[in-house]
Each structure stands twice: as C-alpha cells, then as structure tokens.
Amino acid sequence: MTTLAITGFLALSFALFAIAIFGILTRRNFILLLVSLEIGMNAAILNFVYFAALAPANTGSTSGLSGQSIAVVLIGFAATEIAVGLAIVLALNRSKGSINVADSTTLRS
C-alpha cells in the first residue's frame, strides 16, 4: 500500500467521524441523532476492516481476520443499537407526541 492510499483512507474515515460528531452535537431530532451515531460507527468499522487488510501484508500471517471479526461484531452491535433506538423513538412518540430530544428531558412522565 502506498502512503497516499493510507492517507486518503484515513482522511475519509476521519471525515465520516467528524460528520458524525457534528450531527450528534447539533441535531435535535432523535432519528437524525441515531443516523449520526451510525455514521460514526461505520467510520470505526471502516478503520477496522482497512487495518485488518494491512495486517497480513505486513506480518505474512492471517492475523487480519481478527479485525474483520471485530467489524462483524460491531455491525451486530450497530443493528442492536438501531433496534433499541427505534423502540425509544416509538415510546417517545406515543408518550410525548414528539421525537425531539429537547422535549424528552425526563425518563418518567
């Protein structure tokens, strides 16, 4: 791998993570907040897969599979996060009539 490819890939991953952090800090809608969390999670997964692809080239072993295994676990975690988040959105919509994060400051009504 060339240094340019590594730099470009890390720049892409950093840009995705920066977009996610910006979305988390500025969004008030709970669904957009979940989308921002998913973008950040995908940036981390992208790094795991990329560095797992680099590992066999550097060491000559099959140690790159560990990074891919972590990526699969993180994808499962992201799916669970979305399922729980959407359940919270449905509960907020039923109880408050809104999915705005600012409207839901208490857990009990």
C-alpha positions as a Markdown table, in Angstrom:
| # | Residue | x | y | z |
|---|---|---|---|---|
| 1 | Met | 0.0 | 0.0 | 0.0 |
| 2 | Thr | 1.2 | 3.4 | -0.8 |
| 3 | Thr | 1.4 | 6.2 | 1.7 |
| 4 | Leu | -1.1 | 8.2 | -0.4 |
| 5 | Ala | -3.7 | 5.4 | -0.2 |
| 6 | Ile | -3.3 | 5.1 | 3.5 |
| 7 | Thr | -3.6 | 8.9 | 4.0 |
| 8 | Gly | -6.7 | 9.1 | 1.7 |
| 9 | Phe | -8.3 | 6.3 | 3.6 |
| 10 | Leu | -7.7 | 7.8 | 7.0 |
| 11 | Ala | -8.9 | 11.1 | 5.7 |
| 12 | Leu | -12.2 | 9.5 | 4.6 |
| 13 | Ser | -12.6 | 7.8 | 7.9 |
| 14 | Phe | -11.8 | 11.0 | 9.8 |
| 15 | Ala | -14.3 | 12.9 | 7.6 |
| 16 | Leu | -17.0 | 10.4 | 8.3 |
| 17 | Phe | -16.3 | 10.6 | 12.1 |
| 18 | Ala | -16.3 | 14.4 | 12.1 |
| 19 | Ile | -19.6 | 14.4 | 10.3 |
| 20 | Ala | -21.0 | 12.1 | 12.9 |
| 21 | Ile | -19.7 | 14.2 | 15.8 |
| 22 | Phe | -21.2 | 17.3 | 14.2 |
| 23 | Gly | -24.5 | 15.6 | 13.8 |
| 24 | Ile | -24.6 | 14.3 | 17.4 |
| 25 | Leu | -23.8 | 17.8 | 18.8 |
| 26 | Thr | -26.2 | 19.8 | 16.6 |
| 27 | Arg | -29.3 | 17.6 | 15.8 |
| 28 | Arg | -32.4 | 17.8 | 17.9 |
| 29 | Asn | -34.4 | 15.0 | 16.2 |
| 30 | Phe | -33.8 | 11.6 | 17.8 |
| 31 | Ile | -33.8 | 9.8 | 14.4 |
| 32 | Leu | -31.1 | 12.1 | 13.0 |
| 33 | Leu | -29.2 | 11.6 | 16.2 |
| 34 | Leu | -29.3 | 7.8 | 15.6 |
| 35 | Val | -28.2 | 8.3 | 12.0 |
| 36 | Ser | -25.2 | 10.3 | 13.2 |
| 37 | Leu | -24.3 | 7.6 | 15.6 |
| 38 | Glu | -24.4 | 5.0 | 12.8 |
| 39 | Ile | -22.1 | 7.2 | 10.6 |
| 40 | Gly | -19.6 | 7.3 | 13.5 |
| 41 | Met | -19.9 | 3.6 | 14.0 |
| 42 | Asn | -19.3 | 3.0 | 10.3 |
| 43 | Ala | -16.2 | 5.1 | 10.4 |
| 44 | Ala | -14.8 | 2.9 | 13.1 |
| 45 | Ile | -15.8 | -0.3 | 11.3 |
| 46 | Leu | -14.1 | 1.1 | 8.1 |
| 47 | Asn | -10.9 | 1.5 | 10.1 |
| 48 | Phe | -11.0 | -2.0 | 11.5 |
| 49 | Val | -11.5 | -3.5 | 8.0 |
| 50 | Tyr | -8.8 | -1.4 | 6.4 |
| 51 | Phe | -6.2 | -2.1 | 9.1 |
| 52 | Ala | -7.2 | -5.8 | 9.0 |
| 53 | Ala | -6.4 | -5.8 | 5.3 |
| 54 | Leu | -3.0 | -4.3 | 6.0 |
| 55 | Ala | -2.0 | -6.8 | 8.7 |
| 56 | Pro | -1.4 | -9.8 | 6.5 |
| 57 | Ala | 0.7 | -7.7 | 4.1 |
| 58 | Asn | 2.9 | -6.6 | 7.0 |
| 59 | Thr | 3.2 | -9.8 | 9.0 |
| 60 | Gly | 2.7 | -12.6 | 6.5 |
| 61 | Ser | 0.1 | -14.3 | 8.7 |
| 62 | Thr | -3.7 | -14.5 | 8.8 |
| 63 | Ser | -4.0 | -12.0 | 11.7 |
| 64 | Gly | -6.1 | -9.8 | 9.5 |
| 65 | Leu | -9.1 | -12.0 | 10.3 |
| 66 | Ser | -9.3 | -10.6 | 13.9 |
| 67 | Gly | -10.0 | -7.1 | 12.6 |
| 68 | Gln | -12.7 | -8.4 | 10.3 |
| 69 | Ser | -14.2 | -10.4 | 13.2 |
| 70 | Ile | -14.3 | -7.2 | 15.3 |
| 71 | Ala | -16.0 | -5.5 | 12.3 |
| 72 | Val | -18.7 | -8.2 | 12.2 |
| 73 | Val | -19.3 | -7.9 | 15.9 |
| 74 | Leu | -19.6 | -4.1 | 15.6 |
| 75 | Ile | -22.1 | -4.4 | 12.8 |
| 76 | Gly | -24.2 | -6.6 | 15.1 |
| 77 | Phe | -23.8 | -4.0 | 17.8 |
| 78 | Ala | -24.9 | -1.3 | 15.4 |
| 79 | Ala | -28.0 | -3.3 | 14.4 |
| 80 | Thr | -28.9 | -3.7 | 18.1 |
| 81 | Glu | -28.3 | 0.0 | 18.7 |
| 82 | Ile | -30.8 | 0.9 | 16.0 |
| 83 | Ala | -33.4 | -1.5 | 17.2 |
| 84 | Val | -33.2 | -0.1 | 20.8 |
| 85 | Gly | -33.1 | 3.4 | 19.4 |
| 86 | Leu | -36.2 | 2.9 | 17.3 |
| 87 | Ala | -38.0 | 1.4 | 20.3 |
| 88 | Ile | -37.2 | 4.5 | 22.2 |
| 89 | Val | -38.4 | 6.7 | 19.4 |
| 90 | Leu | -41.7 | 4.9 | 19.3 |
| 91 | Ala | -42.1 | 5.2 | 23.1 |
| 92 | Leu | -41.3 | 8.9 | 22.9 |
| 93 | Asn | -43.7 | 9.5 | 20.1 |
| 94 | Arg | -46.5 | 7.7 | 22.0 |
| 95 | Ser | -45.9 | 9.4 | 25.3 |
| 96 | Lys | -44.9 | 12.9 | 24.3 |
| 97 | Gly | -46.2 | 13.2 | 20.8 |
| 98 | Ser | -42.8 | 14.4 | 19.5 |
| 99 | Ile | -39.4 | 12.8 | 18.8 |
| 100 | Asn | -37.5 | 16.0 | 19.6 |
| 101 | Val | -34.7 | 15.3 | 22.1 |
| 102 | Ala | -35.3 | 18.6 | 23.9 |
| 103 | Asp | -38.9 | 17.6 | 24.7 |
| 104 | Ser | -37.8 | 14.4 | 26.4 |
| 105 | Thr | -35.8 | 15.6 | 29.4 |
| 106 | Thr | -37.3 | 13.2 | 31.9 |
| 107 | Leu | -37.5 | 9.5 | 31.7 |
| 108 | Arg | -40.8 | 9.3 | 33.6 |
| 109 | Ser | -43.9 | 11.3 | 32.8 |
